[in-house]
């Protein structure tokens, strides 16, 4: 009996992913545990392992396909002794295909059956799936003049995101069907006009539309045609926008700032780095670790949460979640995005372990090789823009966390020591707190504990 391989849910919140690469081909024999594909989510690229044994009868979804829904059929295995060609033609069933045919727009779902009948006579007869969509019948998109533009679900989604009028796009697919490549070409050339707003149904209220913010069409009208290009949002940008909008709209946040003197910490850091042991590598002997200022900041925040346990919490509608360990997220900038890999149990780890772990996490974050458990959750976060010369800034709380500290540059300032004015290196740390979890006095207590560790760094070594 054919074995269906479906798009896996690689994280609790994953709804769809991009099938970036197949590592097997039709006719290959696979066994349980073999890596068969690479799936790209909004923030990571992950390997998918086979669960069953068999021969790859058919790769239903081609490599490079975007927006494949979780549980959609992506490949078919033939069991041992089973006819491979028969498995390829009979495997799958209707349920996975129906799931794959769904688009992000729920309004398209009721049209699927009508569209299937309407396009049956025009559908190309081929065993191969169309490149830019999951294997399912193409549903037509209505246009203003009453005619229908035949397009793939992915093409319609990209057109909506880019503000394109599908009727102005020339389709290159079978029977003039608009596909992903046509949308990308239209976006790059600026040849398709922005889609006009849909008219309200006669005699009734306007049809509900997806929220766009201040009318996308009106924004584009402010700029001369040809003076800009549209960069459609990728999955990461959508996730960032969604999560930060949710946080800013639902979290009653407040901020607390604290100036911290860095001179003792900078001195200790230099001494530790100078005495670091060496290790042998292919490039010769190198230091076993090299501490950064950010490593001390991560450790200080973790120890402060240990000392003020009521601040190491998350909000739910029925209870506060009091965490037993300080799992510190570290903001890492990656091309056109941001991700916060997490140092787990940071309060228990030495500075050298934190340093090496952060370097490894940051590298894999930029390569999009992190596992979901390495960047989801966490009890607090550190965001450091000091290397850019930023003196101070405020970050948005990263739910479900209840705190985040924003670190500015260390700058020389006059400080009073023992009744005398001296020059010291001062860093501004700005904390943002979820007031539902961390009240003002509790937030100030946490900030004070953080300052204590930064200004007395030897206490982080014991």
Residue pairs with C-beta under 8 A, 6 or more apart in sequence:
1 79
1 82
2 57
2 76
2 77
2 78
2 79
2 82
2 87
2 88
2 90
2 91
2 92
3 52
3 54
3 76
3 77
3 78
3 79
3 91
4 73
4 76
4 77
4 91
4 92
4 93
4 96
5 36
5 50
5 73
5 74
5 75
5 76
5 77
6 70
6 71
6 72
6 73
6 74
6 96
7 16
7 17
7 19
7 39
7 61
7 68
7 69
7 70
7 71
7 72
7 74
8 39
8 48
8 70
9 70
9 71
10 17
10 39
10 41
10 44
10 46
10 372
11 41
11 372
11 376
12 372
12 376
13 376
14 41
14 70
14 372
15 69
15 70
16 67
16 68
16 69
16 70
16 104
16 235
17 39
17 40
17 41
17 68
17 70
18 39
18 40
18 41
18 64
18 65
18 66
18 67
18 68
18 235
19 37
19 38
19 39
19 40
19 61
19 62
19 63
19 64
19 65
19 68
19 74
20 38
20 39
20 40
20 45
20 63
20 64
21 37
21 38
21 63
21 64
22 36
22 37
22 59
22 63
23 35
23 36
23 37
23 38
23 47
24 30
24 34
24 36
24 37
24 56
24 59
25 56
25 59
26 56
26 57
26 58
26 59
26 88
27 55
27 56
27 84
28 55
28 56
29 53
29 54
29 55
29 56
30 36
30 50
30 53
30 54
30 55
30 56
30 77
31 50
31 53
32 49
32 50
32 51
32 52
32 53
33 49
33 50
34 49
34 50
35 47
35 48
35 49
35 50
36 48
36 49
36 50
36 56
36 75
37 47
37 48
37 74
37 75
38 45
38 46
38 47
38 48
39 45
39 46
39 47
39 48
40 46
40 368
41 235
41 372
42 234
42 235
42 236
42 238
42 239
43 236
43 239
43 337
43 339
43 368
43 370
43 375
44 368
44 369
44 370
44 371
44 372
44 375
45 367
45 368
45 369
46 371
46 372
50 77
52 77
53 77
53 79
53 80
54 77
54 78
54 79
54 80
54 82
55 77
55 78
55 80
55 82
55 84
56 75
56 76
56 77
57 76
57 77
57 78
57 84
57 85
57 87
57 88
57 91
58 75
58 76
58 87
58 88
58 91
59 74
59 75
60 73
60 74
60 75
60 76
60 92
60 129
60 134
60 135
61 68
61 72
61 73
61 74
61 75
61 100
61 129
61 134
61 135
62 129
62 131
64 131
65 131
65 132
65 133
65 134
66 132
66 154
66 180
67 104
67 153
67 154
67 157
68 74
68 100
68 134
69 99
69 100
69 102
69 134
71 96
71 99
72 96
72 97
72 99
72 100
72 134
73 92
73 93
73 96
73 97
73 99
73 100
73 134
73 135
76 87
76 88
76 91
76 92
77 87
77 91
78 84
78 86
78 87
78 88
78 91
79 87
88 127
89 127
97 134
97 135
97 136
98 112
98 136
100 134
100 135
100 136
101 112
101 134
101 136
101 137
101 139
101 153
102 108
102 109
102 153
103 109
103 139
103 153
103 154
103 156
103 157
104 157
105 156
105 157
105 160
105 210
108 139
108 153
108 156
111 139
111 140
112 137
112 139
115 137
115 138
115 139
115 140
116 137
116 139
118 140
118 148
119 137
119 138
119 140
119 150
120 137
122 150
122 175
123 137
123 138
123 174
124 174
124 175
129 135
130 138
130 152
130 173
130 174
130 177
130 179
131 179
131 180
132 152
132 154
132 155
132 179
132 180
132 181
133 152
133 153
133 154
133 155
133 179
133 180
134 153
136 153
138 150
138 151
138 152
138 153
138 177
139 153
140 148
140 149
140 150
140 151
141 148
141 149
141 150
141 151
141 156
141 166
142 148
142 149
143 149
143 165
143 166
143 167
144 167
144 196
144 199
145 167
147 167
149 166
149 167
149 169
149 171
149 178
150 171
150 175
150 176
150 177
150 178
151 159
151 166
151 171
151 177
151 178
151 179
152 173
152 177
152 178
152 179
152 180
154 179
154 180
155 166
155 178
155 179
155 180
155 182
155 183
156 166
158 164
158 180
158 183
158 184
158 187
158 232
159 165
159 166
159 169
159 178
159 183
159 192
159 195
160 195
160 210
161 232
161 233
162 183
162 186
162 187
162 230
162 232
163 194
163 195
163 216
163 217
163 220
163 230
164 183
164 186
164 187
164 192
164 193
164 194
164 195
165 192
165 193
165 194
165 195
165 196
166 178
166 195
168 186
168 191
168 192
168 193
169 178
169 182
169 183
169 186
169 192
170 176
170 178
170 182
171 177
171 178
171 179
171 182
172 179
172 181
172 182
173 179
173 182
185 191
186 192
187 229
187 230
187 232
188 229
190 225
190 226
190 229
190 230
194 216
194 217
194 220
194 221
195 217
196 217
197 217
198 207
198 209
200 206
200 207
201 207
220 228
233 241
234 336
236 336
236 337
236 339
237 336
237 337
240 337
240 338
243 398
243 399
244 396
246 399
247 253
247 396
247 397
247 398
247 399
248 396
250 399
251 397
251 399
251 434
251 435
251 436
252 434
252 435
252 436
253 396
253 397
253 432
253 433
253 434
253 435
254 432
254 433
254 435
254 440
254 443
255 394
255 430
255 431
255 432
255 433
256 430
256 431
256 433
256 440
256 443
256 444
256 447
257 392
257 428
257 429
257 430
257 431
258 428
258 429
258 430
258 431
258 447
258 448
258 450
258 451
259 426
259 427
259 428
259 429
260 426
260 427
260 428
260 429
260 450
260 451
260 454
260 455
261 415
261 424
261 425
261 426
261 454
261 455
262 293
262 410
262 424
262 425
262 426
262 427
262 454
263 424
263 425
264 455
264 456
264 457
264 458
265 293
265 296
265 454
265 455
265 457
266 293
266 410
266 425
268 457
268 458
269 291
269 293
269 296
269 457
272 291
272 351
273 287
273 290
273 291
276 287
276 288
276 289
276 290
276 352
277 287
277 288
278 285
278 286
278 287
278 288
279 285
279 286
279 287
279 288
288 352
289 352
289 355
289 356
290 355
291 351
291 352
291 355
292 355
293 384
293 386
293 410
294 330
294 358
294 382
294 384
294 407
295 351
295 354
295 355
295 358
296 351
296 454
296 457
296 460
297 382
297 384
297 405
297 407
297 429
297 454
298 328
298 330
298 343
298 346
298 354
298 358
298 382
299 346
299 347
299 349
299 351
299 354
299 453
299 460
300 450
300 453
300 454
300 460
301 326
301 328
301 346
301 380
301 382
301 405
301 450
302 326
302 328
302 343
302 346
302 347
303 326
303 347
303 449
303 453
303 459
303 460
304 311
304 446
304 447
304 449
304 450
304 452
304 453
305 311
305 312
305 326
305 347
305 379
305 380
305 446
306 312
306 326
306 347
307 449
308 442
308 445
308 446
308 449
309 322
310 322
310 438
310 442
311 402
311 403
311 433
311 437
311 438
311 442
311 443
311 445
311 446
312 322
312 323
312 326
312 379
312 380
313 320
313 321
313 322
313 323
313 379
313 402
313 437
313 438
314 320
314 321
314 323
314 379
314 400
314 401
314 402
314 437
315 321
315 400
315 402
315 434
315 436
315 437
320 437
321 400
323 379
325 344
325 345
325 346
325 347
325 348
325 379
326 345
326 346
326 347
326 379
326 380
327 342
327 343
327 344
327 345
327 346
327 377
327 378
327 379
327 380
328 342
328 343
328 346
328 378
328 379
328 380
328 381
328 382
329 340
329 341
329 342
329 343
329 375
329 378
329 380
329 381
329 382
329 398
329 401
330 340
330 341
330 342
330 343
330 358
330 361
330 362
330 381
330 382
331 338
331 339
331 340
331 381
331 382
331 383
331 384
331 395
332 338
332 339
332 340
332 341
332 361
332 362
332 365
332 366
334 365
334 366
334 368
335 366
339 365
339 370
339 375
340 375
340 378
340 381
340 398
341 358
341 361
341 362
341 364
341 365
341 370
341 374
341 375
342 361
342 374
342 375
342 376
342 377
342 378
343 349
343 354
343 357
343 358
343 361
346 354
349 357
351 460
351 461
361 370
361 374
364 370
364 374
365 375
377 400
378 398
378 401
379 401
379 402
380 401
380 402
380 403
380 404
380 405
381 395
381 398
381 401
381 403
381 404
381 405
382 404
382 405
382 407
383 395
383 404
383 405
383 406
383 407
384 406
384 407
385 393
385 406
385 407
385 408
385 409
386 407
386 408
386 409
386 410
386 427
387 409
388 409
389 409
390 408
390 409
391 408
391 409
391 411
391 428
392 406
392 408
392 428
392 430
393 406
393 408
393 430
394 406
394 430
394 432
395 404
395 405
395 406
395 430
395 432
396 404
396 432
397 403
397 404
397 432
397 433
397 434
398 404
401 434
402 433
402 434
402 436
402 437
402 438
403 431
403 432
403 433
403 434
403 438
403 443
403 446
404 431
404 432
405 429
405 430
405 431
405 432
405 450
406 429
406 430
406 431
406 432
407 427
407 428
407 429
408 427
408 428
408 429
408 430
409 427
410 425
410 426
410 427
411 425
411 426
411 427
412 423
412 424
412 425
412 426
413 423
413 424
413 425
413 426
414 421
414 422
414 423
414 424
415 421
415 422
415 423
415 424
415 426
416 422
417 424
427 454
429 447
429 450
429 451
429 454
431 443
431 446
431 447
431 450
433 443
438 446
452 459
453 459
453 460
